Amino acid sequence: VTFFSYMYYTSATWSLVGCLVAGFGVYPLMEPCVSDSPSLSGSVLQARYSELGMITMAVAVQMFIDTLLKRQGPAEVAVKEMQALLDRIFLGYSDRMSGLQAILRSNLPDLQNALIEAETCMSRAKQLCVEADPKQRIMAGPHTPFRIDLYKAALDILQGCMTCFNLVIISEKVWIVNASVREVDDEEANEEFAMTPNGGTIAYSSAENHSVLKIATGTMETLMVNVEEEIMHTVEQVSDALQAILRHRIEAKLDHPSVQELARMKLLDQYFTSARVDKWLIQVGKETEHIHTDRHELTNNLQARLVVGTRAIAQLHWRVAQLHSLCLKANVV
């Protein structure tokens, strides 16, 4: 009765079940111990109380063994999946580059691999949202409730980072030329565009021989000196602080070096302001204005692809700043 009464007061989802079980459990205890009825003799009551004691002890032993054998709860598994996701988006893993590192080093294959693995980790992390929700607990334990709102908000921001990766990949990849949208006079006048012996077409050399990633990141380093070191330092501190906050399950205030460092650091959106991003785009346009590019298809237009890729990289850093702010607010609450 005491067990299920505690369950009634501490569980958001299973409180009604605890109340009903406790209520039905009280009824046998109200039977008198002395009665003239032969069915309620002392030996019968003794047997019933012995049975009740054995059932209670069996439940207690089972719970104790389950607690010893259980390695990790849903909240611990959720934090572990969050760590795997952060490694694939920001930090790197198993001697492989993360998506952010691949962008800064203009490495398209590693960016694609990191995105594929990040999507797998994201799928597992989202599935744990239901199981790790404190409302699903049967009863409260010694730990404070898992911060499921922070967990979900971080997943939303990281999903936005993965969307930026997709945009960068789309802007970097070489697309097949669609000959049906071209004019015959244009093809004959343009020496860079030619027909293959079998009647096919060759893409513009400007679309194939110029990397959007190299141009965008190179211009970024020119406008914002040492920004790459600042970016990597920020994502390392933000990732460590987020995991520390999610693991913190006691009432005492969190005292973690990464959390303290976040309070002293600048947000990345102070580096990637709208004015600076516009200046970045203007500089990218100046450096590529001499390159002849496709004016019929946006997918093979170098300037259009540069705008998409550059804005996606800027948006990625704004997402990091959002995650930074989220950690600061979560540690205050």
C-alpha positions as CSV (number, residue, x, y, z in Angstrom):
1,V,0.0,0.0,0.0
2,T,2.8,2.4,0.9
3,F,4.6,1.6,-2.4
4,F,1.6,2.3,-4.6
5,S,0.6,5.4,-2.6
6,Y,4.1,6.8,-3.3
7,M,3.5,5.9,-7.0
8,Y,0.2,7.8,-6.9
9,Y,1.8,11.0,-5.6
10,T,4.9,11.0,-7.8
11,S,4.0,9.6,-11.2
12,A,2.3,11.8,-13.8
13,T,1.1,9.0,-16.0
14,W,0.6,6.1,-13.7
15,S,-0.8,7.9,-10.6
16,L,-4.4,6.5,-11.2
17,V,-3.0,2.9,-11.4
18,G,-1.2,3.4,-8.1
19,C,-4.3,4.8,-6.5
20,L,-6.5,1.9,-7.5
21,V,-3.9,-0.7,-6.5
22,A,-3.4,0.9,-3.1
23,G,-7.2,1.1,-2.6
24,F,-7.8,-2.5,-3.4
25,G,-4.8,-3.5,-1.3
26,V,-6.2,-1.8,1.8
27,Y,-9.4,-3.8,1.7
28,P,-7.9,-7.2,2.9
29,L,-6.1,-5.4,5.7
30,M,-9.4,-4.2,7.1
31,E,-10.7,-7.7,7.8
32,P,-10.9,-8.5,11.5
33,C,-8.3,-10.9,13.0
34,V,-10.9,-12.5,15.3
35,S,-14.1,-14.0,14.0
36,D,-16.6,-16.8,14.9
37,S,-16.7,-17.9,11.2
38,P,-14.6,-21.0,10.6
39,S,-13.5,-19.5,7.2
40,L,-11.8,-16.7,9.0
41,S,-10.1,-18.6,11.8
42,G,-6.7,-17.7,13.1
43,S,-4.9,-20.2,10.9
44,V,-6.6,-18.9,7.7
45,L,-5.8,-15.3,8.6
46,Q,-2.2,-16.2,9.4
47,A,-1.9,-18.0,6.0
48,R,-3.3,-14.9,4.2
49,Y,-0.9,-12.5,5.9
50,S,2.0,-14.8,5.3
51,E,1.0,-14.9,1.6
52,L,0.8,-11.2,1.5
53,G,4.2,-10.8,3.1
54,M,5.8,-13.3,0.6
55,I,4.3,-11.5,-2.4
56,T,5.6,-8.2,-1.1
57,M,9.0,-9.6,-0.5
58,A,9.1,-11.2,-4.0
59,V,8.2,-7.9,-5.6
60,A,10.9,-6.1,-3.6
61,V,13.5,-8.7,-4.5
62,Q,12.6,-8.6,-8.2
63,M,12.9,-4.8,-8.2
64,F,16.3,-5.0,-6.4
65,I,17.6,-7.4,-9.0
66,D,16.3,-5.4,-11.9
67,T,18.0,-2.3,-10.5
68,L,21.3,-4.1,-10.2
69,L,21.2,-5.6,-13.7
70,K,20.0,-2.5,-15.5
71,R,23.0,-0.8,-17.0
72,Q,21.4,2.4,-18.3
73,G,18.0,4.0,-18.2
74,P,16.3,5.7,-21.1
75,A,17.7,9.1,-20.1
76,E,21.3,7.8,-20.0
77,V,20.8,6.2,-23.5
78,A,19.4,9.5,-24.8
79,V,22.4,11.4,-23.6
80,K,24.7,8.8,-25.3
81,E,22.8,9.2,-28.6
82,M,23.1,13.0,-28.3
83,Q,26.9,12.6,-27.9
84,A,27.1,10.4,-31.0
85,L,25.0,13.0,-32.9
86,L,27.2,15.9,-31.8
87,D,30.3,14.0,-32.8
88,R,29.0,13.5,-36.4
89,I,27.8,17.1,-36.8
90,F,30.6,19.0,-35.0
91,L,33.4,17.2,-33.3
92,G,34.5,14.2,-35.4
93,Y,34.5,10.5,-34.5
94,S,36.7,7.4,-35.0
95,D,39.4,9.4,-36.9
96,R,36.7,10.7,-39.2
97,M,35.7,14.3,-39.9
98,S,32.4,15.7,-38.7
99,G,30.2,17.5,-41.1
100,L,31.4,20.9,-39.9
101,Q,35.0,19.9,-40.1
102,A,34.4,18.6,-43.7
103,I,32.9,21.9,-44.7
104,L,35.8,23.9,-43.3
105,R,38.3,21.6,-45.1
106,S,36.2,21.5,-48.3
107,N,35.8,17.8,-48.2
108,L,32.6,16.8,-49.9
109,P,32.9,12.9,-49.5
110,D,33.4,13.2,-45.7
111,L,30.5,15.7,-45.5
112,Q,28.2,13.2,-47.2
113,N,29.4,10.3,-45.0
114,A,29.0,12.4,-41.8
115,L,25.4,13.4,-42.8
116,I,24.4,9.8,-43.5
117,E,25.6,8.7,-40.1
118,A,24.1,11.8,-38.4
119,E,20.7,10.9,-39.9
120,T,20.9,7.4,-38.3
121,C,21.8,8.9,-34.9
122,M,19.0,11.5,-35.2
123,S,16.5,8.8,-35.9
124,R,17.5,6.8,-32.8
125,A,17.6,10.0,-30.6
126,K,14.1,11.0,-31.6
127,Q,12.8,7.6,-30.8
128,L,14.1,8.0,-27.2
129,C,12.1,11.2,-26.7
130,V,9.0,9.1,-25.5
131,E,10.9,6.7,-23.3
132,A,13.1,9.4,-21.7
133,D,10.1,11.6,-20.9
134,P,9.9,12.0,-17.1
135,K,6.1,11.7,-17.4
136,Q,6.6,8.0,-18.3
137,R,8.3,7.2,-14.9
138,I,6.4,4.8,-12.7
139,M,7.6,6.8,-9.7
140,A,10.1,9.4,-8.8
141,G,13.6,8.2,-7.7
142,P,16.5,10.0,-6.1
143,H,17.4,11.9,-9.3
144,T,15.7,15.1,-10.7
145,P,13.6,14.6,-13.8
146,F,15.4,14.4,-17.1
147,R,15.3,17.7,-19.0
148,I,13.3,16.4,-21.9
149,D,12.4,19.9,-23.2
150,L,16.1,20.8,-23.5
151,Y,16.7,17.5,-25.2
152,K,14.0,18.1,-27.8
153,A,15.0,21.7,-28.4
154,A,18.6,20.6,-29.0
155,L,17.5,17.9,-31.5
156,D,15.5,20.5,-33.4
157,I,18.5,22.8,-33.7
158,L,20.8,19.9,-34.7
159,Q,18.2,18.9,-37.4
160,G,18.5,22.4,-38.7
161,C,22.3,21.9,-38.9
162,M,21.8,18.8,-40.9
163,T,19.5,20.7,-43.3
164,C,22.4,23.2,-43.8
165,F,24.7,20.2,-44.7
166,N,22.2,19.1,-47.3
167,L,22.1,22.6,-48.9
168,V,25.9,22.7,-49.0
169,I,26.0,19.2,-50.7
170,I,23.4,20.4,-53.2
171,S,25.5,23.5,-54.0
172,E,28.7,21.6,-54.3
173,K,27.8,18.6,-56.4
174,V,28.0,18.7,-60.2
175,W,24.6,18.4,-61.9
176,I,24.0,16.8,-65.3
177,V,23.4,19.4,-68.0
178,N,19.9,19.5,-69.4
179,A,20.3,20.1,-73.2
180,S,16.6,20.7,-73.8
181,V,16.7,24.2,-72.1
182,R,19.6,25.5,-74.3
183,E,19.6,27.5,-77.4
184,V,21.4,26.3,-80.5
185,D,23.0,29.7,-81.1
186,D,24.3,29.7,-77.5
187,E,25.9,26.3,-77.9
188,E,27.7,27.2,-81.1
189,A,28.9,30.5,-79.7
190,N,30.2,29.0,-76.5
191,E,33.4,27.1,-76.9
192,E,33.2,25.7,-73.4
193,F,30.0,23.9,-74.3
194,A,30.2,21.0,-76.8
195,M,28.4,17.9,-78.0
196,T,29.9,14.5,-77.3
197,P,30.4,12.0,-80.2
198,N,27.2,10.1,-79.2
199,G,25.1,13.3,-79.1
200,G,25.3,14.0,-75.4
201,T,26.4,17.2,-73.8
202,I,29.3,18.3,-71.7
203,A,28.8,20.4,-68.6
204,Y,30.3,23.9,-68.4
205,S,33.9,23.7,-67.2
206,S,33.2,26.4,-64.7
207,A,30.6,24.2,-62.9
208,E,33.0,21.3,-62.6
209,N,36.3,22.9,-62.1
210,H,35.4,25.3,-59.3
211,S,34.5,24.1,-55.8
212,V,31.8,26.1,-54.0
213,L,33.2,25.0,-50.6
214,K,36.7,26.1,-51.4
215,I,35.6,29.5,-52.7
216,A,33.2,30.1,-49.8
217,T,35.4,29.0,-47.0
218,G,38.5,30.7,-48.5
219,T,36.7,34.0,-48.7
220,M,35.3,33.5,-45.2
221,E,38.9,33.1,-43.8
222,T,39.9,36.3,-45.7
223,L,37.1,38.4,-44.2
224,M,37.2,36.8,-40.7
225,V,40.7,36.0,-39.6
226,N,41.1,33.0,-37.3
227,V,37.3,32.3,-37.5
228,E,37.9,28.6,-38.0
229,E,39.6,28.2,-34.6
230,E,36.9,30.2,-33.0
231,I,34.2,28.0,-34.6
232,M,35.8,24.7,-33.5
233,H,36.4,26.0,-30.0
234,T,32.8,27.1,-29.7
235,V,31.3,23.8,-30.9
236,E,33.6,21.8,-28.5
237,Q,32.5,23.9,-25.5
238,V,28.8,23.9,-26.5
239,S,28.8,20.1,-27.1
240,D,30.5,19.4,-23.7
241,A,28.2,21.8,-21.9
242,L,25.0,20.4,-23.4
243,Q,25.9,16.8,-22.4
244,A,26.9,18.0,-18.9
245,I,23.6,19.8,-18.4
246,L,21.6,16.8,-19.6
247,R,23.6,14.4,-17.3
248,H,23.1,16.7,-14.3
249,R,20.3,15.0,-12.3
250,I,20.7,16.5,-8.8
251,E,19.4,19.6,-7.1
252,A,22.8,21.3,-6.7
253,K,23.9,23.9,-9.2
254,L,26.0,22.5,-12.1
255,D,29.6,23.4,-11.8
256,H,31.2,22.4,-15.1
257,P,34.2,24.0,-16.9
258,S,32.5,24.1,-20.3
259,V,29.3,25.7,-18.9
260,Q,31.4,28.4,-17.2
261,E,33.4,28.9,-20.5
262,L,30.2,29.4,-22.4
263,A,29.2,32.3,-20.2
264,R,32.5,34.1,-21.2
265,M,32.4,33.3,-24.9
266,K,30.9,35.3,-27.7
267,L,28.0,33.8,-29.7
268,L,28.9,32.9,-33.3
269,D,26.1,35.1,-34.6
270,Q,28.2,38.1,-33.6
271,Y,30.7,37.0,-36.2
272,F,28.2,36.1,-38.8
273,T,26.0,39.2,-38.7
274,S,23.7,40.0,-41.6
275,A,25.9,42.8,-42.7
276,R,29.0,40.6,-42.6
277,V,27.3,37.8,-44.5
278,D,26.2,40.3,-47.2
279,K,29.8,41.5,-47.4
280,W,30.9,37.9,-47.7
281,L,28.5,37.3,-50.6
282,I,29.7,40.5,-52.4
283,Q,33.3,39.4,-52.0
284,V,32.5,35.9,-53.3
285,G,30.8,37.5,-56.3
286,K,33.8,39.7,-57.0
287,E,36.2,36.7,-57.0
288,T,34.0,34.7,-59.4
289,E,32.7,37.4,-61.7
290,H,35.4,36.6,-64.3
291,I,34.3,33.0,-64.5
292,H,31.9,32.1,-67.4
293,T,29.0,30.2,-66.0
294,D,25.7,28.6,-67.1
295,R,22.9,31.1,-67.5
296,H,20.2,28.6,-68.5
297,E,20.2,26.3,-65.4
298,L,20.6,27.4,-61.8
299,T,22.0,24.0,-60.8
300,N,25.0,24.7,-63.1
301,N,25.2,28.4,-62.4
302,L,28.3,28.9,-60.2
303,Q,27.1,32.2,-58.8
304,A,23.7,30.8,-57.8
305,R,25.3,27.8,-56.2
306,L,27.8,30.0,-54.3
307,V,24.9,32.0,-52.8
308,V,23.1,28.8,-51.7
309,G,26.3,27.3,-50.2
310,T,27.5,30.5,-48.5
311,R,24.1,31.2,-46.9
312,A,23.9,27.6,-45.8
313,I,27.3,27.8,-44.1
314,A,26.3,31.1,-42.4
315,Q,23.0,29.5,-41.3
316,L,24.9,26.6,-39.8
317,H,26.9,29.0,-37.6
318,W,23.7,30.7,-36.5
319,R,22.4,27.3,-35.5
320,V,25.5,26.8,-33.3
321,A,24.8,30.2,-31.7
322,Q,21.2,29.1,-31.0
323,L,22.5,25.9,-29.3
324,H,24.9,28.1,-27.3
325,S,22.1,30.3,-26.1
326,L,20.0,27.3,-25.3
327,C,22.7,25.9,-23.0
328,L,23.1,29.2,-21.2
329,K,19.3,29.5,-20.6
330,A,19.1,25.9,-19.4
331,N,21.8,26.3,-16.9
332,V,20.1,29.3,-15.4
333,V,16.7,27.7,-15.0
